[in-house]
Amino acid sequence: MIPKRSVKAKKAKSVFFRRINDIDIFVEDTEKGSAKLYTILFQRAFDGRYKINRIHPLGGKTEVLKCWEDRNLKSSRTELYVIDSDFSLTSFEKTRSPYNCQGKGLFYTSRFCIENYLINENAALSYLDKKDPLKQRGELRKDLNFRKWLGEISIHLKKLFFHLYTARTISEDIPVMKFKYSDVVKNCEGDIDEAKVDRICAETKELALKYVEKEQWDIIFLKIKSELLTKYSNNIQFYICGKNFLLGLLILKMKSITDHREKNILIKQSLARNTSSRILREELGVANLTNALTQTGRTFAA
């Protein structure tokens, strides 16, 4: 059995890379290739303001938050601790740990998770254009039909996530994160099966009704639906999980357009190189980073 490094050891490792990093950035995800994915995104977001050659994955929200709490407050070293917002995009979740914590250098993504920044038409087209030996970019854009595809899956995913957000609000013990795009996908083109969505919604609601009466469910459901639609309108790229749903569906759609065998992590990294860097840059407050890091983590979010 291969021994695993402790969280403390993972964080301490950042010291060895300070020669090639102007800022130490700590993130959750430790999956293979994720450190490179984050590095690409933050290199582009900071756009030469900080030299970044290495991002430091710690293993989860709890680990990131613990390291942030234990950081050396007297250190002059600039550090940034990044946590996915997940279901805290609604006001209900913000009262729970770790989302009720905020302070210097703590950044909550203003989208569901880091993968949500990869759901971008131009990034998808750039990848397809590189992989397809025959079709012109205009043909690929027509085949992708990004806006139509996104609009069609939005109808079903909004319904699904209104249910998941509501169940999560009612009880943290309801396993809302167990579902993935493979549970709702209809075909190899990244479309959604409405019947599968309805089954998950019914299952989720049934579990939640073990904790509250139906009237209470209805009240919370309507509040969450109203809050998300008011805040984000139809922009599901913000509040639908990118990692478990949107990204997988987009990759399916892309693979149906041009035949290739590339690993998903390499596709993600390609999307990261070509997605809009302006969005993450603005949300990080790069223009006023020094001031932002001395304020609360929430000041980063747009």
Secondary structure, 3 states (H helix, E strand, C coil): CCCCCCHHHHHHHHHHHCCCCCCEEEECCCCCCHHHHHHHHHHHHHCCCCCCCCCEECCCHHHHHHHHHCCCCCCCCCEEEEECCHHHHCCCHHHCCCCCCCCCCEEECCCCCHHHHHCCHHHHHHHHHHHCCCCCHHHHHHHHCHHHHHHHHHHHHHHHHHHHHHHHHHCCCCCHHHCCHHHCECCCCCCECHHHHHHHHHHHHHHHCCCCCHHHHHHHHHHHHHHHHHHHCCCHHHHCCHHHHHHHHHHHHHHHHCCCCCCHHHHHHHHHHHCCHHHHHHHHCHHHHHHHCCCCHHHHCC
